[in-house]
Amino acid sequence: MKRYEIYKHIGALSQSNNGWRKELNFISWEGKEPVYDIRTWNAEHTEYGRVLDTFI
């Protein structure tokens, strides 16, 4: 099973010089109910940084 599934990309909030973007997504982690999630992602969405906020 994939660790996460992005159901909806809401938008990019900022982008750093190295190409990583802080994004708001509607995402499911490890098969759980999807939540709104703010964190940094690389361009391919294969790597991610720490979560800034997760809320329902």
C-alpha positions in Angstrom: 0.0 0.0 0.0 1.2 3.5 -0.8 1.9 5.5 2.3 -0.2 8.5 1.1 -2.7 9.4 -1.6 -3.3 13.0 -2.7 -7.0 13.3 -3.4 -7.0 17.0 -4.3 -4.2 19.5 -4.7 -5.7 22.8 -3.4 -2.8 25.1 -4.2 0.9 26.1 -3.7 1.5 28.5 -0.9 5.1 29.3 -1.6 8.2 27.9 -3.4 11.8 27.8 -2.2 14.9 28.3 -4.3 15.6 24.6 -4.3 12.2 23.9 -6.1 10.3 22.6 -3.1 6.8 24.0 -2.6 4.7 24.5 0.5 1.3 23.1 -0.6 -2.2 22.7 0.8 -3.6 19.3 -0.2 -6.5 17.0 0.7 -4.6 13.8 1.5 -5.0 10.4 3.0 -2.1 8.9 5.1 -1.8 5.1 5.4 -5.3 4.5 4.3 -7.0 6.8 6.9 -9.7 9.3 6.2 -8.4 12.2 4.1 -7.5 15.5 5.8 -6.3 18.9 4.7 -2.6 19.0 5.0 0.1 21.8 4.7 3.6 20.6 4.1 6.6 21.0 1.7 6.9 18.7 -1.3 9.4 18.2 -4.1 8.1 18.7 -7.7 7.4 15.0 -8.3 5.6 14.6 -4.9 7.9 11.7 -4.1 9.5 13.4 -1.1 8.0 15.6 1.6 9.0 17.7 4.6 7.5 18.1 8.0 3.8 18.9 8.3 3.0 22.5 9.2 -0.7 21.8 10.1 -3.2 19.0 9.6 -6.8 19.7 10.2 -10.3 18.5 9.3 
